[in-house]
Amino acid sequence: MAGRLQGKVAVITGGCSGIGLGTVERFAAEGAKVLVGDVDEAAGGRLAERFDGAVAFRRCDVTEEADLAGLMDAAAERFGGLDVVFNNAGAGGARETLAEMTGEAWDRTQALLLRSVALGMRYAIPHLKRRGGGSIINTASIAGMQAGAGPIAYSTAKAAVIHLTRLAAAELGRDGIRVNAICPGLILTNIFTPADMIPPGMADMVKASMAQTAPDAQPIARAGQPADIASAALFFASDESAFVTGVHMLVDGGMFTGPRQAWDPEMRAERQRLMEERRAAFEAAQAEGLAD
Ligand SMILES: NC(=O)c1ccc[n+]([C@@H]2O[C@H](COP(=O)([O-])OP(=O)(O)OC[C@H]3O[C@@H](n4cnc5c(N)ncnc54)[C@H](O)[C@@H]3O)[C@@H](O)[C@H]2O)c1
């Protein structure tokens, strides 16, 4: 049976780890040819070897305009065209609060998470047009929709990616180019354990503890996996989403639905128990007052 992406050529940025890597694996399994753009050259080399021709790697720093232009050109050159672009590379960016922020930290984060998406689309457009259209998928985040899910510079960039996606969809629809965003919730990847912040050897511990607490974070009681996002990316990349453009899809296990008491029966029961305790105390106090 033909794969759902048979005959398509895709570029995936940040494809050497986490969500990007999960999507490379899924796209290749569905018959796509994939060019991965990432700064991790060692992992990129290993990835290309693993897939024997279906996946290629090119060093690309998404904060560099020329790298992004070169990546899109290289995909078309190597595989004969370009149909799908997943603008996904990213990292946590500046950790500063607003009160501590510097212009340099802010700009660096926006360049990594927002400008990269705009320019990734920009340099893909001529190639997608040449094929009569295509699909662009941008990685945003639940952090772009609510407070508390990421640092301020990161969350602002991700909110902008959602709107940029909508604007690009409006601009490019007549060219047959669809543009959609995915907003992952908590997905177990290396993004939470950057090498410059977490000492070697501790990353696995951090991930294990995240996996342990994930079931308490959302109605679907497990940690999100890269494969969960890859499935959404596959939908947007394939012709099954032919009439879908300008949307942002949350893939978050339901985290955005509401506070924990909305979906955790144990917490609801605990609140009920507390209410009953208070009522009993109130009634007892009243009865005492009457008896005096
Ligand atoms: N993991 C989550 O819970 C989560 C939630 C919401 C959004 N996201 C977003 O998903 C995307 C992928 O993150 P992930 O969780 O898979 O993280 P990850 O750290 O596992 O993978 C990120 C990849 O991007 C690459 N990268 C980083 N900076 C780059 C640059 N300047 N140029 C090119 N490549 C670069 C890294 O080398 C790595 O391969 C990011 O945009 C992130 O913001 C992740």
The ligand as an SDF file (V2000), in Angstrom:
LIG
                    3D

 44 48  0  0  0  0  0  0  0  0999 V2000
    8.6920   19.3480   24.1840 N   0  0  0  0  0  0  0  0  0  0  0  0
    7.6470   20.1000   24.4660 C   0  0  0  0  0  0  0  0  0  0  0  0
    6.9620   19.8840   25.4850 O   0  0  0  0  0  0  0  0  0  0  0  0
    7.2450   21.2210   23.5430 C   0  0  0  0  0  0  0  0  0  0  0  0
    6.0380   21.8840   23.8180 C   0  0  0  0  0  0  0  0  0  0  0  0
    5.6380   22.9150   22.9780 C   0  0  0  0  0  0  0  0  0  0  0  0
    6.4210   23.2670   21.8810 C   0  0  0  0  0  0  0  0  0  0  0  0
    7.5920   22.6170   21.6470 N   0  0  0  0  0  0  0  0  0  0  0  0
    8.3750   23.0430   20.4740 C   0  0  0  0  0  0  0  0  0  0  0  0
    8.7060   21.9190   19.6850 O   0  0  0  0  0  0  0  0  0  0  0  0
    9.8470   22.2190   18.9040 C   0  0  0  0  0  0  0  0  0  0  0  0
   10.8210   21.0550   18.9900 C   0  0  0  0  0  0  0  0  0  0  0  0
   11.2790   20.9430   20.3230 O   0  0  0  0  0  0  0  0  0  0  0  0
   11.5780   19.5360   21.0300 P   0  0  0  0  0  0  0  0  0  0  0  0
   10.7430   19.4880   22.2440 O   0  0  0  0  0  0  0  0  0  0  0  0
   11.5060   18.4420   20.0540 O   0  0  0  0  0  0  0  0  0  0  0  0
   13.0830   19.8230   21.5260 O   0  0  0  0  0  0  0  0  0  0  0  0
   14.4520   19.0490   21.2790 P   0  0  0  0  0  0  0  0  0  0  0  0
   15.4530   19.7950   22.0770 O   0  0  0  0  0  0  0  0  0  0  0  0
   14.3070   17.6010   21.5130 O   0  0  0  0  0  0  0  0  0  0  0  0
   14.7240   19.2740   19.7170 O   0  0  0  0  0  0  0  0  0  0  0  0
   15.0230   20.5400   19.2020 C   0  0  0  0  0  0  0  0  0  0  0  0
   15.9050   20.3770   17.9610 C   0  0  0  0  0  0  0  0  0  0  0  0
   16.0940   21.6870   17.3980 O   0  0  0  0  0  0  0  0  0  0  0  0
   17.4720   21.8370   17.1030 C   0  0  0  0  0  0  0  0  0  0  0  0
   17.8420   23.2620   17.1360 N   0  0  0  0  0  0  0  0  0  0  0  0
   17.9350   24.0710   18.2210 C   0  0  0  0  0  0  0  0  0  0  0  0
   18.3400   25.2900   17.8510 N   0  0  0  0  0  0  0  0  0  0  0  0
   18.4760   25.2720   16.5020 C   0  0  0  0  0  0  0  0  0  0  0  0
   18.8700   26.2240   15.5260 C   0  0  0  0  0  0  0  0  0  0  0  0
   19.2240   27.4690   15.8590 N   0  0  0  0  0  0  0  0  0  0  0  0
   18.8840   25.8580   14.2370 N   0  0  0  0  0  0  0  0  0  0  0  0
   18.5540   24.5950   13.8770 C   0  0  0  0  0  0  0  0  0  0  0  0
   18.2090   23.6380   14.7410 N   0  0  0  0  0  0  0  0  0  0  0  0
   18.1730   23.9770   16.0400 C   0  0  0  0  0  0  0  0  0  0  0  0
   18.2080   21.0290   18.1660 C   0  0  0  0  0  0  0  0  0  0  0  0
   19.5290   20.6970   17.7520 O   0  0  0  0  0  0  0  0  0  0  0  0
   17.2950   19.8140   18.2690 C   0  0  0  0  0  0  0  0  0  0  0  0
   17.6360   18.8120   17.3410 O   0  0  0  0  0  0  0  0  0  0  0  0
   10.3870   23.5460   19.4160 C   0  0  0  0  0  0  0  0  0  0  0  0
    9.9800   24.5810   18.5440 O   0  0  0  0  0  0  0  0  0  0  0  0
    9.7040   23.6910   20.7550 C   0  0  0  0  0  0  0  0  0  0  0  0
    9.5850   25.0310   21.1480 O   0  0  0  0  0  0  0  0  0  0  0  0
    8.0240   21.6090   22.4470 C   0  0  0  0  0  0  0  0  0  0  0  0
  1  2  1  0
  2  3  2  0
  2  4  1  0
  4  5  1  0
  4 44  2  0
  5  6  2  0
  6  7  1  0
  7  8  2  0
  8  9  1  0
  8 44  1  0
  9 10  1  0
  9 42  1  0
 10 11  1  0
 11 12  1  0
 11 40  1  0
 12 13  1  0
 13 14  1  0
 14 15  2  0
 14 16  1  0
 14 17  1  0
 17 18  1  0
 18 19  2  0
 18 20  1  0
 18 21  1  0
 21 22  1  0
 22 23  1  0
 23 24  1  0
 23 38  1  0
 24 25  1  0
 25 26  1  0
 25 36  1  0
 26 27  1  0
 26 35  1  0
 27 28  2  0
 28 29  1  0
 29 30  1  0
 29 35  2  0
 30 31  1  0
 30 32  2  0
 32 33  1  0
 33 34  2  0
 34 35  1  0
 36 37  1  0
 36 38  1  0
 38 39  1  0
 40 41  1  0
 40 42  1  0
 42 43  1  0
M  CHG  2   8   1  16  -1
M  END
$$$$
